[in-house]
Amino acid sequence: MRSKRVLFVVSAGMLGFTCSAGATPASSSAGQAVHLLVGTYNCVNRQSTGQKWRFTSVNDVFGAWLRVHVTYPPQNGTTGDVATTFVGYDPGEKRWNIVGVDTDGSYFTRSSHSATFNGSQWQDEYPQDGGRAVVRTFGSSRYTFDLTMPSAKGAPIESHVTCTHV
């Protein structure tokens, strides 16, 4: 499930919103980015390992966060999976944040100090596994997430996720 979860986090991480611990959402371009990506998206994750994962992402606003519900149907010999990711921006820290949780009890965090969401560069915070990603948005119609993660065998695994609005 790790490879699917990585992709899910990426797709969720591509969506932007404004938040701050104890602060109200700011009316900035960060706040506007989330409204563009609210809705249902069909996503495909193509990995350098040759595997392809399909999933559905349903994105809505949850207070000062963008909430992303991801559903993976059974595929590639695995059972299905569901997970939820929250994406936000902390203007005080000038930092984008992603927090993801899975029904199996696992979770992860990612962050970016990029000034804008489109083109933002991310790094894994927990677990600190060296994962790095870039998010690109194309209005409300599509977003992509390119992720590179180290593997147990030493060679990096690259993942390219494309999500298209339904």
N, C-alpha and C positions, 0 to 999 in steps of 0.2 A: 504493500500500500504506500510505501514511502514515495515512489515515483509519481503516483497519482496525487498524493498530498502536496508534493512540491509544485505540481502544475496548478492545483487548486489555489494554493497560496499565491501563486503568480497571478492567476486571473483575478483573484480578489484584490491583490495588491495594486492592480492597475487602476483601480477606481479611487478617486480622491475625494476627501471631504475635510472640513475644518473642525478641529476640536482642540481642547486644552483641558488639562486636569483642573477642574474648578472654574473654567471659563465658558462663556457661551460662544457658539459658532460665530466666526467672523464673516463678514460679507466681502469675500475676496474671490479671486479667481480659483483658489483652492475650494471654496464652498460651492462655486458654480460647477466645478468638474464633476462632483458627485451627481448632480441633477441630470447631467447629460447621460450618465451611465446607469441610471435606474431603469430596471426592466428585466426582461428575460433574454439570455444569450445562449446560443449553442456554441460550444467550444471544442477545439481539437488540440491535443498536445502531441507533438511529434518529437520523439527523443532520438538522440544520436545512437542509441542502442538498437534502433529500428522499430521500437514499439510505438504504437499510436493509441492514445486514450481519448475517448469522447466523454463529454460531461455537459450538464446543463447548469447554468449559473443564474439564479434569480436574485436580483439586487434591489434593495430598498433602503430607505433612510431610517436609522435607529438613533434618535436624539441627535447628537453631534457626530455620529459615525455613519459610514456606509456599511450596511450589513449584507454580506454575500452568502447565500445558501447554495452549496454545490452538491449535486447529485451525480454519482458515477453509477451507471448500470453495470451489471456483471459483464466482464470483458477480459480478454487476455488471460483466461484461466483463473480469474479472481472473482470473489463475490462483490456485490455492489457496495457502495460506501456513501455516506453523507457527512458533510462538514459545514461549519459556519466560520466565516472570517469577518473581522471588523477592520475597517480602514479609516484612518483619520489623520488630521494634520494638527500639530501643536504649534501655534504661532509664537508662543513664548520661547520654546526651544528651537523653533524653525526646523521642525523635523516631521516627516511623514512616518506613520506607524501602522503596522499590520499585526494583528493578534488573531491567530487561527486556532480553532478547537475542533476535534474530531470525536465521533461517537465512541471510538475505542479508548478515549481518555488521553490521547496524545495532544500536544499543542506546540505552537511555534510562534516566534516573533521575528519581524523584519523591520528595518528602518532605512530612511533615506534623508539626507540633508540637502537634496536637490531643491532649488528654488521653485520649480514648477513640477507638476505631476507628470505631464507629458515629457518623455525623455528622462524621467527620474532614474537614478541609479541606486540600487538597494543592496543591503548586506544582511545576512542572517545574524540575528542577535542571540536567539536561543532556538535550537541548540547552535552553538558557535561551530558550525561545520564548514565554514569557508564559502558558503553559497553566495553568489552575486547575481543580480538581475537588473534588467532595464525594462521599463514600462513605456509603451507608446499608445496614445489614444488618437482616434480618427473620428472626431465628433461623437455622436451617440450611436453610430452605426457599427463600430468595430474597435477593439483594442487588442494589443499583443503584449506578451510577456516573454522575454528571453532570459533563461536561467542557465547558469553554469554551476555545477556542484561537483566536488571531489567524490570519487567512488572508493569503495573498499579495495579495488584493484589498482588504484593509483591514477588511472586515466580519468579525466573529467567527463561527466555526463552533461550533455547540453540538451536543453529542452526549449522548444518554440511553441508557445500557446497562442492561438488565434481565436478570439471570441467575436461572434457576429450577432447583432441584434435580431431577434425573431420578429 
